[in-house]
Amino acid sequence: MTTINNIFKALPDALTEEQFETLAETSQLKIERIVSRGQPSPTTGWHDQSQNEWVMVVQGEATLNFIDQPSISLGTGDFILIPAHQKHRVSYANPEKQTIWLAIHYPG
């Protein structure tokens, strides 16, 4: 049976860390909602994913740092493609309001 969901439904009130929720997944594709409220990536290490990641800020704002290129600030509606193995991390997410991300992971 087909069901309707909403990306703004069941948002957490208080966050101590980013919340990841898988919305759909196959062996080749993963779609997830990420909700943060001021949580950056850990200060040590970088995300180094084996798959491409297309990511969009649905609501809010954040800054991504890359190991080999300048930082990128994203606001509501902005999206980018992070190629597989491009080292990156979130250096800023607005602590005053939730930042909601839509991320799609697929083979590189």
C-alpha positions as CSV (number, residue, x, y, z in Angstrom):
1,M,0.0,0.0,0.0
2,T,1.3,3.5,-0.9
3,T,1.6,5.8,2.1
4,I,2.1,9.6,2.3
5,N,4.8,11.0,4.6
6,N,6.1,14.5,5.1
7,I,9.8,15.5,5.6
8,F,8.6,18.0,8.3
9,K,6.7,15.3,10.3
10,A,7.9,14.1,13.7
11,L,10.8,16.5,14.0
12,P,12.6,16.1,17.4
13,D,12.1,18.9,19.9
14,A,15.6,18.8,21.4
15,L,18.7,17.4,19.8
16,T,21.9,16.4,21.5
17,E,23.3,15.1,18.2
18,E,22.3,14.9,14.6
19,Q,19.4,12.7,13.8
20,F,19.5,10.4,10.8
21,E,16.4,8.7,9.4
22,T,16.3,6.4,6.4
23,L,13.4,7.3,4.2
24,A,14.0,4.7,1.5
25,E,16.7,2.2,0.7
26,T,17.7,-0.4,-1.8
27,S,21.1,-2.1,-2.4
28,Q,22.1,0.8,-4.7
29,L,20.4,3.8,-3.2
30,K,19.7,5.3,0.2
31,I,17.6,8.4,0.9
32,E,17.7,9.9,4.3
33,R,16.5,12.9,6.4
34,I,19.1,14.5,8.6
35,V,18.1,16.9,11.3
36,S,20.6,19.0,13.2
37,R,20.4,22.0,15.5
38,G,23.8,23.5,15.8
39,Q,25.7,20.2,15.8
40,P,28.8,20.2,13.6
41,S,30.7,17.1,12.6
42,P,33.2,15.7,15.2
43,T,36.2,18.0,15.3
44,T,38.5,15.1,14.5
45,G,38.4,13.2,11.2
46,W,36.5,13.7,8.0
47,H,33.5,12.0,6.4
48,D,35.0,9.8,3.7
49,Q,32.1,7.9,2.0
50,S,32.4,5.2,-0.5
51,Q,29.3,6.5,-2.3
52,N,28.3,9.8,-4.0
53,E,26.1,12.0,-1.8
54,W,23.6,14.5,-3.2
55,V,22.5,16.7,-0.3
56,M,20.0,19.5,-0.1
57,V,19.2,21.9,2.8
58,V,15.4,21.7,2.9
59,Q,15.3,24.2,5.8
60,G,17.9,26.1,7.7
61,E,21.6,26.8,7.0
62,A,24.9,25.1,7.4
63,T,28.6,25.3,6.2
64,L,30.5,22.3,4.8
65,N,34.3,22.2,4.9
66,F,36.3,20.1,2.4
67,I,39.8,18.9,2.7
68,D,40.7,20.0,-0.8
69,Q,38.5,23.1,-1.6
70,P,37.0,26.2,0.0
71,S,34.1,25.9,2.5
72,I,30.6,26.1,1.1
73,S,27.7,27.8,2.9
74,L,24.3,26.4,2.2
75,G,20.8,27.8,2.9
76,T,17.3,26.6,2.3
77,G,16.9,25.1,-1.1
78,D,20.7,24.8,-1.8
79,F,22.0,21.5,-2.9
80,I,25.4,20.0,-3.9
81,L,26.9,16.7,-5.1
82,I,29.7,15.4,-2.9
83,P,31.6,12.8,-4.9
84,A,32.6,9.5,-3.4
85,H,35.7,9.9,-1.2
86,Q,35.6,13.7,-1.2
87,K,36.5,14.3,2.5
88,H,34.1,16.7,4.1
89,R,32.5,17.7,7.4
90,V,29.8,20.1,8.7
91,S,31.6,23.0,10.4
92,Y,28.4,25.0,11.2
93,A,24.7,24.4,11.6
94,N,22.4,27.1,12.9
95,P,21.9,26.5,16.7
96,E,18.8,28.7,16.8
97,K,16.7,26.6,14.4
98,Q,16.6,23.1,13.0
99,T,18.5,22.4,9.8
100,I,16.8,19.7,7.8
101,W,18.8,17.9,5.1
102,L,17.7,15.5,2.4
103,A,20.6,13.2,1.4
104,I,20.7,10.7,-1.4
105,H,23.6,8.2,-1.4
106,Y,24.3,6.2,-4.6
107,P,27.3,4.4,-6.1
108,G,30.3,6.4,-7.3
